[in-house]
């Protein structure tokens, strides 16, 4: 059989996982390159030979996705494997058309070939879009299991944007671990809430190696999904979060609909702030595409550390970077807090953006008055700091999950806002998890 030439199109996450689980030791294929998009500063490097294996003694190049058509023709590529997520269906088909017009097959790997089986019970929490409230749901699941006496080890969907060899297996238990691993703002947004709870979270590149290490500490593995991707591990309980602020997205995005269809439990978040008709659209889609799933209704409850600083003030709002950018949301918890506690004026952050933050606004024109917490490099962190400090506001409302005071020097008072999940009625996560544990005895 002729060895097929493959390009894996990704964004430093699912792409590496697909390679390691399916292609690395598969003699039927040779991976020519990875392409990269969506996340800044991840192209023009190599997937290292130390992780790629004996077949790839020079490593595997990572190049910008815009070069894909020429790459296909130059190397006579057979297969291009789409390996990133949170994509509208028209984007996926345009991408497939571009690939096939250049002469290659368009491939999408599924759960059977990419999910790893654990020795321990696995609960996965994923979503249909970035910004649904998946992280707060995962934390609530962890808290609930901890109260039931279970040692929970979380494993987070990958965000390896630095030295991939050093990031093969990462364990975060203290704030010092965040510094040691040179984490970006996006990573700190996800890891810090676990550390604040006194819990351990793993991440990295090699999710089989990560699992083997985490299993030594865990009663239960909790997969904390990201960017609406489906789980890297075969779940024993599959929880998926949907967002009625974006009704219909649960059946219009890849791989969000896959998550919806596979779910054992679906959490409809943000119930109280969504229009009733939009909640009904989501419920009807659940009943149509996954009628066996249990439905939990919930809201995102904001918690503000110093609400008294907001009333009557001019405020600058900072939101979660991925949610505001490729997640497509126009606002974050910062906006909710500003309105709830009656800020006098919301400053247009876009007018004060400098450097790479200006480029972010150009790339994502739907982002208007909030400032995305972008920090994938020292340059971006500096630009974020300058953008905040030059703004003419009285108070900064930080709606990002990270603690920006630890990352940048801000010359104004800061109000910290975060979301926590609050379920409404029965069933809830406690009843679902109680039933799950009973079956696992």
C-alpha positions as CSV (number, residue, x, y, z in Angstrom):
1,X,0.0,0.0,0.0
2,X,1.3,3.4,-1.0
3,X,2.1,5.6,2.0
4,X,-0.2,8.6,2.1
5,X,1.1,12.1,2.5
6,X,-0.8,14.1,5.2
7,X,-1.2,17.7,6.3
8,X,-2.8,18.3,9.7
9,X,-4.6,21.7,9.9
10,X,-4.8,22.9,13.4
11,X,-4.4,25.5,16.1
12,X,-2.0,23.9,18.6
13,X,-4.3,21.5,20.3
14,X,-6.5,18.9,18.6
15,X,-4.0,18.8,15.8
16,X,-1.2,17.5,18.0
17,X,-3.6,15.0,19.7
18,X,-4.7,13.6,16.4
19,X,-1.1,13.1,15.3
20,X,-0.1,11.4,18.5
21,X,-3.1,9.1,18.7
22,X,-3.6,8.2,15.1
23,X,-0.6,9.1,12.8
24,X,2.6,9.0,14.8
25,X,3.1,5.2,14.6
26,X,0.9,4.6,11.6
27,X,3.1,3.2,8.7
28,X,0.3,4.0,6.2
29,X,0.8,7.7,6.5
30,X,3.6,10.3,6.5
31,X,2.7,13.7,8.0
32,X,4.3,16.4,5.8
33,X,3.4,19.4,8.0
34,X,1.0,21.0,10.4
35,X,-0.7,24.2,9.5
36,X,-1.7,26.8,12.1
37,X,-4.4,29.4,12.5
38,X,-6.8,31.0,15.1
39,X,-4.1,31.5,17.8
40,X,-1.3,34.1,17.3
41,X,2.5,33.2,17.3
42,X,2.1,29.4,16.8
43,X,3.2,29.1,13.2
44,X,6.7,29.2,11.8
45,X,8.1,26.6,14.3
46,X,8.3,22.8,14.4
47,X,6.6,20.0,16.2
48,X,9.7,18.6,17.9
49,X,11.4,15.3,17.0
50,X,11.4,14.4,20.7
51,X,7.6,14.1,20.5
52,X,7.2,13.2,16.9
53,X,9.0,9.9,17.1
54,X,11.6,7.9,15.1
55,X,9.8,8.4,11.8
56,X,10.3,12.2,12.1
57,X,13.9,12.7,13.0
58,X,13.8,16.3,11.8
59,X,10.5,17.1,13.5
60,X,7.5,18.3,11.6
61,X,7.2,21.9,10.3
62,X,4.3,24.1,11.4
63,X,3.4,26.7,8.8
64,X,0.7,29.3,8.4
65,X,-2.6,27.9,7.1
66,X,-2.7,30.5,4.2
67,X,0.1,28.4,2.6
68,X,-2.0,25.3,2.5
69,X,-3.0,25.2,-1.2
70,X,0.6,25.6,-2.3
71,X,1.7,23.0,0.2
72,X,-0.8,20.5,-1.2
73,X,0.5,21.0,-4.7
74,X,4.2,21.1,-3.9
75,X,4.1,17.8,-1.9
76,X,1.3,16.1,-3.8
77,X,-0.5,15.8,-0.5
78,X,-3.2,13.0,-0.3
79,X,-5.1,14.0,2.9
80,X,-5.7,17.2,4.8
81,X,-7.1,16.6,8.3
82,X,-9.2,19.4,9.8
83,X,-8.1,19.4,13.5
84,X,-9.4,22.6,15.1
85,X,-12.8,23.7,16.4
86,X,-15.5,26.2,17.0
87,X,-16.1,26.6,13.3
88,X,-19.4,27.5,11.6
89,X,-20.5,25.0,9.0
90,X,-20.0,27.4,6.1
91,X,-16.4,27.8,7.1
92,X,-15.9,24.1,7.3
93,X,-17.3,23.6,3.8
94,X,-15.3,26.5,2.3
95,X,-12.2,24.9,3.9
96,X,-13.1,21.5,2.4
97,X,-13.6,23.0,-1.0
98,X,-10.2,24.8,-0.8
99,X,-8.5,21.5,0.1
100,X,-10.2,19.5,-2.6
101,X,-9.8,22.1,-5.3
102,X,-6.0,21.9,-4.6
103,X,-6.2,18.1,-5.2
104,X,-6.3,16.5,-1.7
105,X,-8.9,14.6,0.3
106,X,-10.7,16.4,3.1
107,X,-10.6,14.3,6.4
108,X,-12.1,14.7,9.8
109,X,-11.1,12.2,12.5
110,X,-13.8,11.1,15.0
111,X,-14.0,9.9,18.6
112,X,-13.3,6.2,17.8
113,X,-9.8,6.9,16.5
114,X,-8.8,9.7,18.9
115,X,-10.4,9.1,22.3
116,X,-8.1,7.4,24.9
117,X,-9.6,4.9,27.4
118,X,-8.8,5.5,31.0
119,X,-8.4,3.0,33.8
120,X,-10.3,5.4,36.0
121,X,-13.9,6.7,35.6
122,X,-14.0,9.8,33.3
123,X,-16.4,12.7,33.4
124,X,-16.0,15.0,30.4
125,X,-17.4,18.5,30.3
126,X,-17.5,20.2,26.9
127,X,-19.7,22.8,25.1
128,X,-21.2,23.7,21.8
129,X,-19.4,27.0,21.5
130,X,-16.6,28.9,23.3
131,X,-18.1,31.1,26.0
132,X,-21.1,28.9,26.9
133,X,-20.0,28.5,30.6
134,X,-18.1,25.2,30.3
135,X,-15.4,26.2,32.7
136,X,-17.8,27.2,35.5
137,X,-19.7,23.9,34.9
138,X,-16.5,21.9,35.2
139,X,-15.6,23.5,38.4
140,X,-19.1,22.9,39.8
141,X,-18.8,19.2,38.8
142,X,-15.4,19.0,40.6
143,X,-16.7,20.7,43.7
144,X,-19.7,18.3,43.8
145,X,-17.5,15.2,43.4
146,X,-15.1,16.5,46.1
147,X,-17.9,16.9,48.6
148,X,-18.8,13.3,47.9
149,X,-15.2,12.3,49.0
150,X,-13.7,11.7,45.6
151,X,-10.2,12.7,44.6
152,X,-10.8,14.6,41.3
153,X,-7.9,15.3,38.9
154,X,-8.8,17.7,36.1
155,X,-7.2,17.5,32.7
156,X,-7.6,20.5,30.5
157,X,-7.9,20.7,26.7
158,X,-4.4,21.7,25.4
159,X,-3.1,25.2,25.0
160,X,0.6,24.5,24.3
161,X,2.0,27.7,22.7
162,X,5.6,27.6,24.0
163,X,8.3,24.9,24.2
164,X,6.4,21.8,23.3
165,X,9.0,19.4,24.7
166,X,8.8,21.1,28.1
167,X,5.0,21.2,27.8
168,X,4.6,17.5,27.1
169,X,3.1,16.9,30.6
170,X,2.2,19.9,32.8
171,X,0.9,19.7,36.4
172,X,-0.5,22.8,38.1
173,X,-1.1,22.8,41.8
174,X,0.3,26.2,42.9
175,X,0.6,29.7,41.4
176,X,4.4,29.1,41.2
177,X,3.6,26.3,38.7
178,X,2.0,28.9,36.4
179,X,5.2,30.9,36.5
180,X,7.4,27.8,36.0
181,X,5.5,26.7,32.9
182,X,5.5,30.3,31.5
183,X,1.8,30.2,30.9
184,X,-0.1,32.7,28.8
185,X,-3.2,34.7,29.9
186,X,-5.4,32.2,28.2
187,X,-3.8,29.3,30.2
188,X,-3.9,31.2,33.5
189,X,-7.6,32.0,33.0
190,X,-8.3,28.2,32.9
191,X,-5.8,26.9,35.5
192,X,-5.9,29.6,38.2
193,X,-9.5,28.9,39.4
194,X,-8.5,25.2,40.0
195,X,-5.5,26.3,42.0
196,X,-7.6,28.8,44.0
197,X,-9.8,25.8,45.0
198,X,-6.8,23.8,46.1
199,X,-7.3,21.3,43.3
200,X,-4.8,19.9,40.7
201,X,-5.1,20.3,36.9
202,X,-3.0,18.8,34.2
203,X,-2.5,19.9,30.6
204,X,0.2,19.7,27.9
205,X,0.8,18.0,24.6
206,X,0.9,14.2,25.0
207,X,-2.5,13.3,26.5
208,X,-1.7,9.6,26.9
209,X,1.3,10.4,29.0
210,X,-0.8,13.0,30.9
211,X,-3.5,10.5,31.6
212,X,-1.0,7.9,33.0
213,X,0.4,10.4,35.4
214,X,-3.0,11.8,36.5
215,X,-4.5,8.3,37.0
216,X,-1.9,7.8,39.8
217,X,-3.6,10.6,41.8
218,X,-7.2,10.3,40.9
219,X,-10.4,8.5,41.9
220,X,-12.1,10.3,38.9
221,X,-10.6,12.0,35.8
222,X,-12.4,15.2,34.9
223,X,-11.8,16.3,31.3
224,X,-12.1,20.0,31.2
225,X,-12.8,20.6,27.5
226,X,-11.9,23.7,25.5
227,X,-12.9,25.6,22.3
228,X,-16.0,23.3,22.1
229,X,-13.9,20.3,21.0
230,X,-15.0,16.8,21.9
231,X,-13.3,14.9,24.7
232,X,-9.8,13.4,24.3
233,X,-10.8,10.6,26.6
234,X,-13.6,8.2,26.4
235,X,-16.2,9.5,28.9
236,X,-18.3,7.4,31.3
237,X,-20.4,10.6,31.7
238,X,-20.6,13.2,29.0
239,X,-21.8,16.6,30.1
240,X,-22.3,19.3,27.4
241,X,-23.1,23.0,27.9
242,X,-25.3,25.1,25.5
243,X,-25.9,28.8,25.3
244,X,-29.4,30.2,24.7
245,X,-27.9,33.6,24.0
246,X,-26.8,32.0,20.7
247,X,-29.8,29.8,19.9
248,X,-29.2,27.5,17.0
249,X,-25.5,27.5,17.3
250,X,-25.7,24.1,18.9
251,X,-26.5,22.6,15.5
252,X,-24.5,25.0,13.3
253,X,-20.9,24.6,14.5
254,X,-18.2,22.0,14.3
255,X,-17.8,20.0,16.4
256,X,-20.5,21.5,18.7
257,X,-23.2,19.5,17.2
258,X,-21.2,16.3,17.7
259,X,-21.0,17.2,21.4
260,X,-24.8,17.9,21.5
261,X,-25.6,14.5,19.9
262,X,-23.1,12.5,22.1
263,X,-24.2,14.1,25.5
264,X,-25.6,12.2,28.4
265,X,-26.4,15.4,30.2
266,X,-27.0,18.9,28.6
267,X,-26.7,22.0,30.7
268,X,-28.7,25.0,29.4
269,X,-26.8,27.9,30.9
270,X,-27.7,31.6,31.2
271,X,-31.4,30.8,31.5
272,X,-32.3,34.0,33.4
273,X,-30.6,36.4,31.0
274,X,-31.7,34.8,27.7
275,X,-35.0,35.4,25.9
276,X,-37.6,32.8,26.6
277,X,-38.1,32.1,22.9
278,X,-34.4,31.5,22.5
279,X,-34.4,29.0,25.4
280,X,-37.3,27.2,23.7
281,X,-35.2,27.0,20.4
282,X,-32.4,25.3,22.3
283,X,-34.7,22.9,24.1
284,X,-36.4,21.9,20.8
285,X,-33.1,21.3,19.2
286,X,-32.0,19.0,22.1
287,X,-35.3,17.1,21.9
288,X,-34.8,16.7,18.1
289,X,-31.1,15.7,18.0
290,X,-30.6,14.1,21.4
291,X,-33.9,13.2,23.0
292,X,-32.3,10.8,25.5
293,X,-30.1,13.5,27.2
294,X,-31.0,14.7,30.6
295,X,-31.5,18.5,30.7
296,X,-30.2,20.7,33.5
297,X,-31.2,24.4,33.6
298,X,-28.8,26.8,35.1
299,X,-27.7,30.4,35.2
300,X,-24.3,32.1,35.3
301,X,-24.1,34.0,38.6
302,X,-21.7,36.9,38.7
303,X,-19.5,37.4,41.8
304,X,-17.9,40.8,42.2
305,X,-15.2,41.5,44.8
306,X,-15.7,45.3,45.2
307,X,-19.1,46.3,43.6
308,X,-19.1,49.6,45.5
309,X,-16.3,50.9,43.2
310,X,-18.5,50.6,40.1
311,X,-21.5,52.8,40.8
312,X,-21.4,56.2,39.1
313,X,-17.9,55.6,37.7
314,X,-16.4,55.6,34.2
315,X,-15.3,52.0,33.7
316,X,-13.0,50.1,31.3
317,X,-14.1,46.5,30.7
318,X,-11.8,43.6,30.2
319,X,-13.1,40.2,29.0
320,X,-11.9,36.7,28.3
321,X,-9.8,36.8,25.1
322,X,-10.9,33.5,23.4
323,X,-14.6,34.1,24.2
324,X,-14.6,37.6,22.8
325,X,-12.5,36.8,19.7
326,X,-13.0,33.4,17.9
327,X,-15.8,32.6,20.4
328,X,-17.9,35.4,18.8
329,X,-19.3,36.9,22.0
330,X,-19.7,40.7,22.2
331,X,-19.4,41.0,26.0
332,X,-18.3,39.3,29.1
333,X,-19.0,39.2,32.9
334,X,-17.5,42.7,33.0
335,X,-20.4,44.2,31.0
336,X,-23.0,42.4,33.2
337,X,-21.3,43.8,36.3
338,X,-21.1,47.3,34.9
339,X,-24.8,47.3,34.2
340,X,-25.9,45.6,37.4
341,X,-24.0,48.0,39.6
342,X,-24.8,51.1,37.6
343,X,-21.6,52.4,36.2
344,X,-21.9,55.9,34.9
345,X,-20.2,55.3,31.6
346,X,-18.5,52.4,29.8
347,X,-15.3,53.6,28.1
348,X,-14.8,52.4,24.5
349,X,-11.7,50.3,25.0
350,X,-11.1,50.0,21.2
351,X,-10.2,53.7,21.1
352,X,-7.3,53.1,23.6
353,X,-5.9,49.9,22.1
354,X,-2.3,49.9,21.0
355,X,-0.1,47.5,19.0
356,X,-1.3,43.9,18.8
357,X,-4.6,44.8,20.5
358,X,-5.4,47.1,17.5
359,X,-4.8,44.2,15.2
360,X,-7.1,42.0,17.3
361,X,-9.9,44.5,16.8
362,X,-9.3,44.5,13.1
363,X,-9.4,40.7,12.9
364,X,-12.5,40.5,15.1
365,X,-14.7,43.5,14.2
366,X,-17.6,42.3,16.3
367,X,-15.6,43.1,19.4
368,X,-16.5,46.8,20.2
369,X,-16.2,48.4,23.6
370,X,-14.6,45.6,25.7
371,X,-10.9,44.9,25.8
372,X,-10.0,41.2,25.1
373,X,-7.5,39.9,27.6
374,X,-4.9,38.8,25.0
375,X,-1.5,37.7,26.3
376,X,0.0,35.0,24.1
377,X,3.4,36.8,24.2
378,X,5.3,39.4,26.3
379,X,4.6,41.9,23.5
380,X,0.8,41.3,23.8
381,X,1.0,41.5,27.6
382,X,2.8,44.9,27.3
383,X,0.3,46.1,24.8
384,X,-2.6,45.1,27.1
385,X,-0.9,46.9,30.0
386,X,-0.5,50.1,27.9
387,X,-4.0,49.9,26.5
388,X,-5.5,49.8,30.0
389,X,-3.2,52.4,31.5
390,X,-3.8,55.0,28.7
391,X,-7.6,54.8,29.0
392,X,-9.4,57.6,30.7
393,X,-11.5,55.7,33.2
394,X,-11.9,55.6,37.0
395,X,-12.1,51.8,37.5
396,X,-11.1,48.7,35.5
397,X,-13.6,45.8,35.6
398,X,-11.7,42.6,35.0
399,X,-14.1,40.0,33.6
400,X,-11.4,37.6,32.5
401,X,-10.9,34.4,34.6
402,X,-7.2,35.2,35.1
403,X,-5.9,37.6,37.8
404,X,-4.5,40.4,35.6
405,X,-3.0,42.2,38.6
406,X,-0.4,39.4,38.8
407,X,0.5,39.7,35.1
408,X,0.5,43.4,34.3
409,X,0.9,46.7,36.2
410,X,-2.4,48.6,36.1
411,X,-2.4,52.2,37.4
412,X,-6.2,52.2,38.3
413,X,-8.4,50.4,40.8
414,X,-9.5,47.0,39.7
415,X,-12.8,45.2,40.3
416,X,-12.6,41.5,39.8
417,X,-15.7,39.7,38.3
418,X,-16.2,36.0,37.8
419,X,-19.0,33.6,36.9
420,X,-20.2,30.6,38.9
421,X,-22.8,28.1,37.8
422,X,-26.1,28.0,39.7
423,X,-28.5,25.2,38.8
424,X,-32.3,25.8,38.7
425,X,-34.5,23.0,39.9
426,X,-34.1,19.2,39.4
427,X,-32.3,17.4,37.8
428,X,-29.0,19.2,38.8
429,X,-25.4,18.2,38.8
430,X,-25.7,16.7,42.3
431,X,-28.5,14.3,41.3
432,X,-26.8,13.4,38.1
433,X,-23.4,12.7,39.7
434,X,-25.0,10.8,42.6
435,X,-26.6,8.4,40.1
436,X,-23.3,8.2,38.2
437,X,-21.3,7.2,41.2
438,X,-24.0,4.7,42.3
439,X,-23.7,2.9,38.9
440,X,-19.9,2.9,39.2
441,X,-19.8,1.0,42.5
